[in-house]
Amino acid sequence: MVGDNMVCPVCNGKDVGKIGENQYFCWNCHVEFNTAAEVYMISEEGNLTKVSASGR
């Protein structure tokens, strides 16, 4: 799940960009996530709300 093989844990899309250290953004479903598979939705105000975490 790291590097060029990064996929979104929500939609499995490959249109993912790195936005910070261990932080990524999916252009398909518009969520942020990290390498721990914690997923965040972005509010209209720009706040992040955690929506899930993987137990892996």
N, C-alpha and C positions, 0 to 999 in steps of 0.2 A: 504494500500500500504506500510505498515511499517512492519519491522521484517521478520519473516519466510514467510509471505504472499506477499513479494515484487515481483512484476512482471514488466517486461519491458514495458514502455509506447509505444514503437514502434512495437514490434513483439508479445507482451503479453507472452513472454517466462518467465519461472521460473528459468532459469539457471543464476541467478543474484548474484553478490558478492558485499559486501560493501567495498569501497576503501577509505572512509574518512567519516567525520561527515556529514550525510545527502547526501552522494555521493555514487553512485552505478555504476557497470559495467555489461553490458549484454554480456554473452559469446556467445549468439546465433547470434546477429546482430552487435556486437562489437561497441556499443555506450556507452557513459557515460551519466548519468542523475542524477537529484537530486529529493528531495521530493517535489519540486515545479513543477515537470514534465518538467523541462527545459532539452532539449536533446542536446548533443554535439557529433560531430564526431571527431575522432582522426586522425590527419594527419600523414604522414610518419615520419615527424620530431618530432612528439609528441605533437604538438599544438592542443588545443581544439577550435573547431568552433561551435558556437551555431547554431542549425538547426531548432529548434522549441521551443515553450513554450505553455503550456496549459492555457486556460482561466478559468480553474476550480477554 
